[in-house]
Amino acid sequence: MSSRRLGRIHNLDDFERAAWRHLPRPVFGYVSNAAEDRKTFDANRNAFDDYCFMPRALVNVSQISLETELFGERHAAPFGIAPMGLSALSAYRGDIVQARAAKAAGIPMILSGTSLIPMEEVAGPTGTDWFQAYLPGDLPSIEALIERVERAGFTKLVITVDYPVPPNSDNYKRSGFSSPLRPSPRLAFDGLIKPRWLFGTFLRTLVNHGIPHFENNYATRGIAVIARNVNRDFSGRSHLNWDYLEKVRQVWSGKLIVKGIVNPEDARQARDLGTDGIIVSNHGGRQLDGTIAALRALPEVVAAVEGLPVMIDSGFRRGTDVLKALALGASFVFIGRPFNYAASYAGEAGVKHAIQLMKEEVQRDMALLGIYRIQDMDMALMRPNR
């Protein structure tokens, strides 16, 4: 069944259309949500049109390698899977599905701190060693969480810093998504008209694992997604400052990456505190509307922390998008929503298919550009689109 369904999927955007047909309105609304008038979301996509390619001709591209080194490790492609909360709500065991597919494909996957599966079940030889955290609001809780992350076997800790308060929820409300999830006749109807998701994801999860909880925001299990006071797990961060990140650096011995940076001053401050890498990101357009596109922020951040690995996410859908970011100085690219859609539509097979489609696009685009190594992608092959 999966192979027949996947035969209709030819690029990452196809997965979004398939997920729209597969998922209930509120769940799809959560995954696809962008802040307010979607200006940041649209800016992320439009930014790729700022540049055009200058291909080279008659280059031997019969042997192309996508291998990319990051933090001393070799990956099979220059992209990975970005952290996405509530992935197990859109796909059965969604975080595990993504992690296994990524591991099989030789690329990294970052487990979200707002996942609904305990981090210990996603780590390990067939899982991931990247964990993304939203810092709790006090130092003892931060230290306890980091200790748990280390015990679970993660070696890369990604701290997301662009979430001091939750974003405007008007688009969530419009789609029917709420936190906490509130049972209602409309919610029941939305689920009943999507039977594949209802039986394959929702009821299967309830039978095998019970009511989903936020598992990884703290050192102990978090609150159920339907609990009235669920928002306590997403509040109390507005007072956090650079002192807290400095404390994380003191107690965390692995690689420390800061995610959610678009301002070069913040990039420099993160570097000065001992950060090992930065992810340029505006949260996929989910936070502050009107924020600069991640791709447009990238060159200034790269220049501000010369020599430090600078990664990027937000808005990537095509192989050409990935290559443009690499030319602008990115060390690596992370992609989010499309892999969530792929998991919801076709499970692990869907994520593997999405990864393969992106690998093929990058490889084909490299051949058409006239390069055969990722390291050869630079600004000599691009021009501003005037």
C-alpha distance (Angstrom), angle and dihedral (degrees) to the residues before:
residue distance angle dihedral
M1 . . .
S2 3.82 . .
S3 3.80 93.3 .
R4 3.81 91.7 51.6
R5 3.79 91.9 48.1
L6 3.79 93.1 45.3
G7 3.79 90.8 51.1
R8 3.80 86.9 76.4
I9 3.83 93.0 54.1
H10 3.80 113.9 89.0
N11 3.82 103.5 157.7
L12 3.79 140.6 8.5
D13 3.80 93.9 -90.7
D14 3.80 88.8 59.5
F15 3.80 88.2 62.5
E16 3.80 90.7 57.1
R17 3.80 91.5 53.5
A18 3.80 90.4 46.6
A19 3.81 91.9 49.1
W20 3.80 90.7 50.0
R21 3.80 88.3 58.9
H22 3.81 93.2 42.9
L23 3.81 105.0 42.8
P24 3.80 129.0 68.8
R25 3.78 113.8 -104.2
P26 3.85 96.0 -105.7
V27 3.82 94.8 47.3
F28 3.79 93.5 47.7
G29 3.79 87.6 45.1
Y30 3.79 90.7 56.5
V31 3.81 94.7 50.1
S32 3.81 95.7 43.1
N33 3.80 96.0 40.2
A34 3.78 119.8 132.8
A35 3.78 126.1 -179.2
E36 3.79 121.8 -88.2
D37 3.83 110.7 -53.2
R38 3.83 94.6 4.7
K39 3.81 92.4 -118.0
T40 3.80 93.4 138.6
F41 3.80 91.9 44.3
D42 3.81 91.3 51.1
A43 3.81 91.6 44.1
N44 3.80 89.8 56.4
R45 3.79 91.3 56.6
N46 3.81 96.2 39.4
A47 3.81 92.8 51.2
F48 3.79 91.5 74.1
D49 3.80 88.1 65.3
D50 3.81 89.2 63.2
Y51 3.81 88.6 82.7
C52 3.79 137.0 47.5
F53 3.79 129.2 -164.7
M54 3.82 128.8 -108.0
P55 3.83 102.4 -158.4
R56 3.80 123.8 -158.8
A57 3.81 118.8 -133.2
L58 3.81 133.7 -139.4
V59 3.78 95.6 20.7
N60 3.80 118.0 147.7
V61 3.81 101.9 -113.8
S62 3.80 97.3 161.3
Q63 3.81 90.7 115.5
I64 3.81 111.8 44.6
S65 3.79 122.9 175.5
L66 3.81 123.6 -161.2
E67 3.79 92.7 -175.5
T68 3.78 112.5 136.2
E69 3.79 130.1 -175.0
L70 3.79 120.5 -139.3
F71 3.81 124.7 170.6
G72 3.78 89.7 -11.9
E73 3.81 94.4 -54.3
R74 3.79 127.1 111.9
H75 3.79 118.4 -129.3
A76 3.79 127.3 -168.4
A77 3.81 92.9 -126.9
P78 3.81 138.6 15.5
F79 3.81 93.6 -109.4
G80 3.79 139.1 65.8
I81 3.80 142.0 177.7
A82 3.81 117.4 -75.4
P83 3.82 121.8 -139.5
M84 3.80 114.7 -87.9
G85 3.77 125.0 -177.2
L86 3.81 124.0 -134.7
S87 3.82 91.9 17.4
A88 3.81 89.4 148.5
L89 3.81 88.8 61.3
S90 3.80 93.0 61.5
A91 3.83 97.1 36.4
Y92 3.79 131.7 25.2
R93 3.82 106.4 -97.8
G94 3.78 85.7 -10.4
D95 3.81 98.1 175.8
I96 3.80 92.3 50.3
V97 3.79 90.8 46.5
Q98 3.81 91.6 53.4
A99 3.80 93.9 44.2
R100 3.80 94.2 50.7
A101 3.78 93.2 46.6
A102 3.79 91.2 49.0
K103 3.79 92.8 48.0
A104 3.81 91.2 49.8
A105 3.80 90.2 50.2
G106 3.80 94.4 47.4
I107 3.81 97.4 -116.0
P108 3.84 131.3 115.4
M109 3.80 125.6 -104.3
I110 3.81 122.7 -162.8
L111 3.80 114.6 -142.4
S112 3.80 112.7 -139.1
G113 3.79 121.5 -124.7
T114 3.81 87.5 -136.1
S115 3.80 92.9 58.2
L116 3.79 121.3 131.2
I117 3.82 95.1 -137.6
P118 3.82 121.9 75.7
M119 3.79 111.3 -101.2
E120 3.80 90.1 -126.3
E121 3.81 90.1 65.6
V122 3.80 93.4 52.2
A123 3.81 97.7 45.4
G124 3.78 123.9 76.7
P125 3.81 139.8 70.2
T126 3.82 94.7 -40.4
G127 3.80 94.8 35.9
T128 3.79 136.7 51.7
D129 3.79 138.8 -71.1
W130 3.84 94.5 -156.3
F131 3.82 117.8 95.5
Q132 3.80 127.1 -179.3
A133 3.81 119.2 -154.0
Y134 3.76 138.5 -171.0
L135 3.78 102.8 -148.6
P136 3.81 115.9 -115.4
G137 3.79 115.8 -123.0
D138 3.82 100.9 -102.4
L139 3.79 136.3 46.6
P140 3.84 98.3 -117.5
S141 3.82 90.0 53.9
I142 3.80 91.0 46.6
E143 3.80 92.2 51.3
A144 3.80 92.3 46.6
L145 3.81 92.1 50.4
I146 3.80 92.2 49.4
E147 3.78 91.0 50.0
R148 3.80 89.4 53.4
V149 3.81 92.0 48.6
E150 3.80 90.4 51.6
R151 3.81 93.4 47.3
A152 3.80 89.7 51.4
G153 3.80 89.4 60.0
F154 3.80 103.0 -107.8
T155 3.81 115.7 148.9
K156 3.83 100.4 -177.9
L157 3.79 119.3 59.6
V158 3.80 117.3 -166.8
I159 3.80 115.2 -163.6
T160 3.80 113.7 -160.4
V161 3.80 109.9 -149.1
D162 3.82 104.8 176.5
Y163 3.82 97.2 81.4
P164 3.83 108.6 80.1
V165 3.81 89.1 139.9
P166 3.83 132.8 6.8
P167 3.81 116.0 -90.4
N168 3.77 125.8 -109.5
S169 3.82 106.5 -67.0
D170 3.81 99.7 -154.3
N171 3.79 94.6 109.6
Y172 3.80 91.3 46.5
K173 3.79 89.2 54.6
R174 3.78 91.5 47.4
S175 3.81 91.1 55.4
G176 3.81 93.2 46.1
F177 3.81 95.6 -109.8
S178 3.79 117.3 134.9
S179 3.78 138.4 171.2
P180 2.93 110.3 -108.1
L181 3.78 96.9 33.0
R182 3.79 105.1 -118.1
P183 3.82 119.4 -155.0
S184 3.78 111.1 -126.5
P185 3.82 138.9 153.3
R186 3.82 89.8 -102.3
L187 3.80 92.3 50.2
A188 3.81 90.2 49.8
F189 3.81 90.5 49.2
D190 3.81 91.7 49.0
G191 3.80 89.0 55.1
L192 3.80 97.1 43.2
I193 3.79 93.6 55.5
K194 3.83 89.8 55.3
P195 3.83 100.1 56.7
R196 3.80 96.3 164.5
W197 3.82 90.2 59.3
L198 3.82 93.3 37.6
F199 3.79 94.8 56.1
G200 3.80 100.6 25.1
T201 3.81 98.3 46.6
F202 3.80 115.9 8.8
L203 3.81 104.1 38.1
R204 3.80 92.0 33.9
T205 3.79 89.1 55.5
L206 3.80 92.9 47.9
V207 3.79 93.0 49.7
N208 3.80 96.5 45.4
H209 3.81 102.7 31.8
G210 3.80 110.1 12.2
I211 3.80 127.3 -132.1
P212 3.82 109.4 -10.0
H213 3.80 116.9 -109.9
F214 3.78 132.4 -167.3
E215 3.77 95.5 -104.0
N216 3.79 107.8 -179.5
N217 3.79 112.5 38.2
Y218 3.80 91.3 95.5
A219 3.79 140.2 19.2
T220 3.79 88.0 -92.9
R221 3.78 132.3 46.5
G222 3.78 114.3 -70.1
I223 3.74 131.9 -137.5
A224 3.82 129.2 -66.0
V225 3.80 116.9 -94.2
I226 3.82 89.9 -121.2
A227 3.81 96.5 48.1
R228 3.80 114.7 119.5
N229 3.79 92.9 -129.2
V230 3.82 95.6 44.6
N231 3.80 91.5 123.8
R232 3.79 90.4 70.6
D233 3.81 86.6 82.5
F234 3.82 89.7 60.6
S235 3.78 101.1 43.6
G236 3.78 136.4 72.1
R237 3.81 96.8 59.2
S238 3.79 101.3 102.6
H239 3.83 92.1 95.0
L240 3.82 95.3 54.8
N241 3.80 116.6 118.7
W242 3.81 140.8 166.5
D243 3.80 91.1 -72.3
Y244 3.77 89.2 70.3
L245 3.79 92.2 52.0
E246 3.80 88.8 50.1
K247 3.80 88.4 54.8
V248 3.79 90.4 51.3
R249 3.79 89.4 52.9
Q250 3.80 89.9 52.6
V251 3.80 95.4 53.1
W252 3.81 101.4 32.8
S253 3.80 114.3 79.2
G254 3.80 98.5 -177.0
K255 3.79 131.0 74.6
L256 3.81 111.4 -53.0
I257 3.81 118.4 -153.3
V258 3.81 125.3 -177.6
K259 3.81 115.7 -147.3
G260 3.79 127.3 -165.3
I261 3.82 99.9 46.5
V262 3.82 121.1 144.0
N263 3.81 100.3 145.0
P264 3.84 116.0 81.4
E265 3.82 90.7 -144.4
D266 3.79 89.6 60.3
A267 3.79 89.6 47.2
R268 3.80 91.0 55.3
Q269 3.78 92.1 47.5
A270 3.79 91.4 50.7
R271 3.80 90.1 49.8
D272 3.80 92.2 49.5
L273 3.81 90.0 54.1
G274 3.79 90.7 57.8
T275 3.77 101.5 -96.8
D276 3.81 113.2 166.3
G277 3.80 96.5 -150.8
I278 3.80 145.2 -4.4
I279 3.79 132.1 -136.4
V280 3.79 112.2 -151.6
S281 3.79 103.8 -143.9
N282 3.78 143.6 145.2
H283 3.81 91.6 -162.2
G284 3.79 91.7 -96.8
G285 3.79 90.4 -66.4
R286 3.80 92.3 -59.5
Q287 3.81 99.0 118.5
L288 3.81 125.0 40.9
D289 3.78 114.2 14.1
G290 3.80 114.0 -137.3
T291 3.81 93.8 34.4
I292 3.80 118.6 145.4
A293 3.79 115.3 -90.8
A294 3.79 112.6 -98.4
L295 3.81 92.5 -124.3
R296 3.81 91.6 52.5
A297 3.81 91.0 49.7
L298 3.79 93.0 48.4
P299 3.86 102.2 82.3
E300 3.81 94.2 52.5
V301 3.79 92.2 48.2
V302 3.80 91.9 48.5
A303 3.81 90.7 50.4
A304 3.80 91.9 47.6
V305 3.81 94.7 56.4
E306 3.78 102.4 30.8
G307 3.79 110.7 -171.6
L308 3.80 96.0 19.3
P309 3.84 115.9 110.3
V310 3.80 108.2 -104.0
M311 3.80 116.3 -166.0
I312 3.78 127.9 -177.7
D313 3.79 142.7 -155.4
S314 3.84 136.9 169.8
G315 3.78 123.3 96.8
F316 3.81 103.4 9.2
R317 3.81 115.3 148.4
R318 3.81 108.2 141.2
G319 3.77 139.6 50.7
T320 3.79 88.6 -118.2
D321 3.82 88.7 57.2
V322 3.79 90.3 55.9
L323 3.79 93.2 48.3
K324 3.81 93.0 49.6
A325 3.81 90.3 53.9
L326 3.80 91.2 49.5
A327 3.80 90.6 50.9
L328 3.81 89.4 52.7
G329 3.79 91.0 55.9
A330 3.80 106.2 -87.9
S331 3.79 115.0 147.4
F332 3.80 92.9 -156.5
V333 3.81 142.3 -5.0
F334 3.80 129.4 -133.6
I335 3.80 122.9 -158.2
G336 3.80 123.6 -161.8
R337 3.80 128.3 171.1
P338 3.84 98.4 39.6
F339 3.80 91.8 60.5
N340 3.80 90.1 48.3
Y341 3.80 89.4 52.3
A342 3.80 90.3 47.1
A343 3.81 92.2 52.6
S344 3.79 92.4 47.9
Y345 3.79 92.9 49.9
A346 3.79 101.5 42.6
G347 3.81 110.8 -0.7
E348 3.79 119.9 -134.0
A349 3.80 91.3 -15.6
G350 3.78 88.7 56.8
V351 3.80 93.6 52.2
K352 3.81 91.2 47.2
H353 3.79 89.4 50.8
A354 3.80 91.5 49.8
I355 3.80 91.6 50.3
Q356 3.79 91.4 48.8
L357 3.80 92.3 48.8
M358 3.80 90.4 52.9
K359 3.80 92.5 45.9
E360 3.79 90.2 51.9
E361 3.80 91.8 48.7
V362 3.79 93.0 50.9
Q363 3.80 91.9 46.8
R364 3.80 93.4 47.6
D365 3.80 92.3 46.2
M366 3.79 91.0 50.2
A367 3.79 90.4 53.0
L368 3.79 91.3 49.9
L369 3.81 90.1 48.6
G370 3.78 91.9 50.9
I371 3.82 100.7 -114.9
Y372 3.78 130.8 116.0
R373 3.83 102.2 -171.7
I374 3.79 129.0 58.1
Q375 3.80 88.6 -133.2
D376 3.83 89.9 64.0
M377 3.80 93.3 64.7
D378 3.80 105.9 105.2
M379 3.78 142.7 133.9
A380 3.80 91.8 -79.3
L381 3.79 85.3 78.8
M382 3.82 96.4 50.4
R383 3.78 140.0 60.4
P384 3.81 131.6 -170.5
N385 3.78 112.1 -96.2
R386 3.78 104.3 -121.0
